[in-house]
Amino acid sequence: MSDILVIHSGGTIGMVPSAAGLVPDPNFVARLQAALPEADFDVFVCEPAIDSSSATPAAWQRLANAVAAHREQYRAFVVLHGTDTLAYSAAALSGMLCGLGKAVVITGSQIPLGMPESDALRNIRGALAFAALPELQQVAVFFYDRLLRGEATRKVDAQSYAGFDSPNADWLGVFDGNTAQLSAPVFEEREESAYLRGAWRGFQEEAVATLLITPGMPSSAFAPLLADDKLRGLVLLSYGVGNLPERDDLHAALRVAIARGVCVVNVSQCLRGEVAGHSYAVGAARLGALGGGRLTPEAVYTRLHCLLAESDTRPLAERWSSQ
């Protein structure tokens, strides 16, 4: 048995061309092992595969379960994932697997393994190299020779090999094709997450949403959402340092939702920087929205989902503020 388990969840990395377009390759594991004869790893295949573009919180649960089920047998994990929602899964697993004490490195590719100019093999090699480092004991993303903090990762390019980055956080490390080198401090060991402790009720579908603020947006874009009784958490994507349009209908709808118990977390639409609380009169904080700091929209979205999945029954806004 190897020290590293590769969890193949699906995605472009494991596909092959067909008359109908790219389709999952049933021989992917054999091809992967043949392409990396020098590497020592075992493979676990998620059945059915996770379609990244159709992923839901249930997919995060499956991935976390796969890691947790094998935590005693392996020292580290590499997760192969489709790129469309890879950043969401990385953020979710960062919270769910906090305190695991082992590396979980997520990667994928823009071009399938074995196709001309594919980035798959180098990404897998780099992910395996970082997973083997005993200093790394957290969830991270490896892509295009960069190791990124899982909770800080964003997809920034639809086609480029450099498809992922962490615009609001330093890279954790770099890979030169042979050697994995950490270049920033890794997180210190923390207590086990609610998921790992078993204090977990499970995800609540349709309980969290994202609202993108745009110039002149119609009330139909926010009023039904904010009035939805199933809504428990909202990622509010505001302008700049947290500003909203001066609109009575939007402000009133947000206030009513917050009064009803919806936890509204304000995040900047900008790639870098953070919301600045009460800096401006039109800031969302003045309506009762909480600050998301430097977190990515993906991290806030998944963190709200994870808090709701925990057994803790305190109000969501109270738990967000006490993190």
C-alpha positions in Angstrom: 0.0 0.0 0.0 1.2 3.5 -0.9 1.3 6.5 1.5 -0.8 8.6 -0.9 -4.3 8.0 -2.2 -5.4 9.6 -5.4 -9.2 10.2 -5.4 -10.5 10.4 -8.9 -13.8 12.3 -8.8 -14.1 13.0 -12.5 -13.5 16.0 -14.7 -11.7 16.9 -17.9 -8.5 15.3 -16.7 -10.0 11.8 -17.1 -11.8 12.3 -20.4 -11.2 11.2 -24.0 -12.4 12.5 -27.3 -15.5 10.9 -28.9 -17.8 11.7 -31.8 -20.1 13.4 -29.2 -17.3 15.4 -27.6 -15.3 14.6 -24.5 -16.5 11.7 -22.4 -15.2 9.9 -19.3 -12.5 7.3 -20.0 -13.2 3.9 -18.3 -9.4 3.1 -18.7 -8.2 6.4 -17.1 -6.7 4.8 -14.0 -4.7 2.3 -16.1 -3.5 5.1 -18.4 -2.6 7.3 -15.4 -0.5 4.6 -13.7 1.2 3.8 -17.0 2.1 7.4 -17.5 3.6 7.7 -14.0 5.5 4.4 -13.5 7.9 6.1 -11.1 5.2 7.4 -8.8 3.8 5.3 -5.9 0.1 5.9 -5.2 -3.2 4.1 -4.9 -6.4 5.2 -6.7 -9.9 5.4 -5.4 -12.6 6.2 -8.1 -15.8 8.0 -7.2 -18.7 6.1 -8.6 -20.7 7.7 -10.1 -18.2 10.4 -11.2 -18.9 14.0 -10.1 -19.8 16.3 -13.0 -18.1 19.5 -11.8 -20.5 21.8 -13.6 -23.5 20.1 -11.9 -21.9 19.7 -8.5 -23.9 20.4 -5.3 -23.0 20.3 -1.6 -23.6 16.6 -1.8 -20.5 16.3 -4.0 -18.4 18.0 -1.2 -19.9 15.5 1.2 -18.8 12.6 -1.0 -15.3 13.9 -1.3 -14.9 14.5 2.4 -16.3 11.1 3.1 -13.8 9.5 0.8 -10.9 11.2 2.6 -12.3 10.4 6.1 -12.9 6.8 5.2 -9.2 6.3 4.3 -7.6 8.7 6.8 -6.0 5.9 8.9 -4.6 4.1 5.8 -2.9 7.0 4.0 -0.6 9.9 5.0 -1.9 12.2 2.2 -4.4 12.6 -0.5 -4.6 14.0 -4.0 -8.1 14.7 -5.4 -8.6 14.9 -9.2 -11.5 17.3 -9.9 -13.2 19.0 -12.8 -12.2 22.7 -13.0 -15.7 24.4 -13.2 -16.4 24.2 -9.5 -13.0 23.1 -8.2 -12.6 26.3 -6.2 -15.9 25.6 -4.4 -14.9 22.1 -3.5 -11.5 23.3 -2.3 -13.1 25.9 0.0 -15.6 23.4 1.3 -13.0 20.7 2.0 -10.8 23.3 3.7 -13.5 23.7 6.4 -14.8 20.1 6.5 -11.3 18.6 6.8 -9.8 21.2 9.1 -7.7 19.4 11.7 -7.2 16.3 9.6 -3.5 16.7 10.0 -2.7 15.5 6.5 -2.3 17.0 3.1 -5.2 17.1 0.7 -4.1 18.5 -2.6 -6.7 19.1 -5.3 -5.9 19.4 -9.0 -7.3 18.9 -12.4 -6.4 20.0 -16.0 -7.6 22.2 -18.8 -6.8 19.4 -21.4 -7.4 15.7 -20.8 -4.5 13.3 -20.0 -2.9 12.0 -23.1 -4.1 14.7 -25.5 -1.5 17.0 -27.2 -0.2 19.8 -25.0 -2.1 18.4 -22.0 -1.3 19.9 -18.6 -2.7 16.9 -16.8 0.5 15.0 -16.1 2.5 17.9 -14.8 -0.4 18.9 -12.5 -0.6 15.4 -11.1 3.1 15.2 -10.6 3.2 18.5 -8.8 0.2 17.6 -6.6 1.8 14.3 -5.7 5.1 16.0 -4.9 3.4 18.5 -2.5 1.2 15.8 -0.9 4.4 13.9 0.0 5.8 16.9 2.1 5.1 16.2 5.8 5.0 19.9 6.5 1.8 20.3 4.4 -1.2 19.4 6.6 -4.1 21.3 5.0 -6.3 21.4 1.9 -4.5 23.1 -1.0 -4.9 23.4 -4.8 -2.1 22.7 -7.2 -2.3 24.1 -10.7 0.2 25.3 -13.3 3.2 24.8 -10.9 1.6 26.8 -8.1 0.3 25.5 -4.7 -2.6 27.6 -3.5 -4.5 27.8 -0.2 -7.7 25.8 -0.7 -9.9 28.5 0.8 -8.3 31.3 -1.2 -8.4 29.7 -4.6 -10.4 31.1 -7.5 -10.8 30.1 -11.2 -9.4 33.0 -13.1 -9.1 31.8 -16.7 -11.4 29.4 -18.7 -8.7 28.2 -21.1 -5.2 29.1 -19.9 -3.0 26.5 -18.1 -2.9 29.1 -15.3 -6.6 28.6 -14.7 -6.4 29.1 -11.0 -4.8 31.6 -8.6 -5.3 33.1 -5.2 -5.5 36.8 -5.9 -6.0 37.7 -2.2 -3.4 35.4 -0.7 0.2 34.4 -1.3 1.0 31.1 -3.0 1.9 28.3 -0.7 4.6 26.9 -2.9 6.0 26.3 -6.4 7.0 23.3 -8.5 9.8 23.3 -11.0 8.9 20.0 -12.6 11.0 17.9 -10.2 11.0 19.6 -6.8 8.1 20.9 -4.7 9.2 23.9 -2.7 7.0 25.6 0.0 7.3 29.4 -0.2 4.9 30.6 2.5 4.0 29.5 6.0 1.5 26.7 6.1 -1.4 26.7 8.6 -0.7 25.5 12.1 -2.5 22.4 13.2 -6.0 23.2 14.5 -8.7 21.3 16.3 -10.8 18.9 14.3 -13.8 20.3 12.4 -17.4 19.6 13.3 -17.5 17.2 10.4 -14.5 15.2 11.6 -15.9 15.2 15.1 -19.2 13.8 13.9 -21.1 17.0 15.0 -22.7 17.1 11.6 -26.3 17.2 10.5 -25.7 17.3 6.7 -26.1 20.0 4.1 -29.3 21.9 3.6 -30.0 22.2 -0.1 -31.2 25.6 -1.3 -30.3 27.2 2.0 -27.5 29.5 0.7 -27.5 31.8 -2.4 -25.3 34.5 -4.0 -26.6 37.9 -5.0 -24.5 39.9 -7.5 -25.2 43.6 -7.3 -25.3 45.3 -10.7 -26.2 48.8 -12.0 -29.9 49.2 -12.5 -30.7 45.6 -11.5 -34.5 44.8 -11.6 -36.2 44.1 -8.3 -37.1 40.7 -9.7 -33.4 39.8 -9.4 -33.4 40.1 -5.6 -36.9 40.5 -4.1 -38.1 36.8 -4.6 -34.7 35.5 -3.4 -34.6 37.5 -0.3 -38.2 36.6 0.5 -37.7 32.9 0.1 -38.3 31.1 3.4 -35.7 28.4 2.6 -32.9 31.0 2.4 -30.7 30.9 5.5 -27.4 32.4 4.2 -26.6 35.0 1.5 -23.3 35.9 -0.1 -23.8 39.6 -1.1 -21.4 40.6 -3.9 -21.1 44.3 -3.5 -19.1 47.0 -5.2 -15.6 48.0 -4.1 -15.2 48.0 -0.3 -18.7 46.9 0.3 -21.0 49.5 -1.3 -24.6 49.1 -2.5 -26.8 51.3 -4.8 -28.9 53.8 -3.0 -32.2 52.0 -3.6 -35.0 51.8 -1.0 -36.4 48.6 -2.4 -33.1 46.7 -2.2 -32.3 48.1 1.3 -35.7 47.2 2.6 -35.6 43.7 1.2 -32.2 43.1 2.8 -33.3 44.5 6.2 -36.4 42.3 6.2 -34.3 39.2 5.3 -31.8 39.9 8.0 -34.5 40.5 10.6 -36.0 37.1 9.6 -32.6 35.5 10.5 -30.9 35.3 7.1 -27.1 35.7 7.6 -26.0 38.1 4.9 -22.2 38.2 4.4 -20.8 41.1 2.3 -18.0 40.3 -0.1 -16.3 42.6 -2.6 -16.7 41.9 -6.3 -13.0 42.8 -6.7 -10.4 40.1 -7.0 -8.2 41.8 -4.4 -8.9 43.7 -1.2 -11.8 43.4 1.3 -15.0 45.1 2.4 -14.4 48.0 4.8 -17.3 48.0 7.2 -18.9 51.4 7.7 -16.5 53.4 5.5 -19.3 54.7 3.3 -22.9 55.7 3.9 -24.0 53.2 1.2 -22.1 50.4 2.7 -24.0 47.1 3.2 -22.8 46.9 6.9 -25.2 49.7 7.8 -28.1 47.5 6.8 -26.8 44.7 9.1 -24.7 42.7 6.7 -21.7 41.0 8.2 -18.2 41.3 6.7 -16.5 38.6 4.7 -13.0 40.1 5.1 -10.6 38.9 2.5 -12.5 35.6 1.9 -13.4 34.7 -1.7 -17.1 34.4 -2.7 -16.6 30.6 -3.0 -15.2 30.5 0.6 -18.1 32.5 2.1 -20.7 30.4 0.1 -19.2 27.1 1.3 -18.6 28.3 4.8 -22.2 29.3 5.2 -23.3 25.9 4.0 -20.9 24.1 6.4 -22.0 26.1 9.4 -25.6 25.2 8.6 -24.6 21.5 8.3 -23.1 21.5 11.8 -25.1 20.3 14.8 -24.7 23.7 16.5 -28.2 25.2 16.6 -27.2 28.8 17.5 -28.3 31.5 15.0 -26.1 31.4 11.9 -25.1 35.1 12.1 -23.9 34.5 15.7 -21.8 31.6 14.6 -20.4 33.5 11.6 -19.3 36.3 13.9 -17.7 33.9 16.5 -15.5 32.1 14.0 
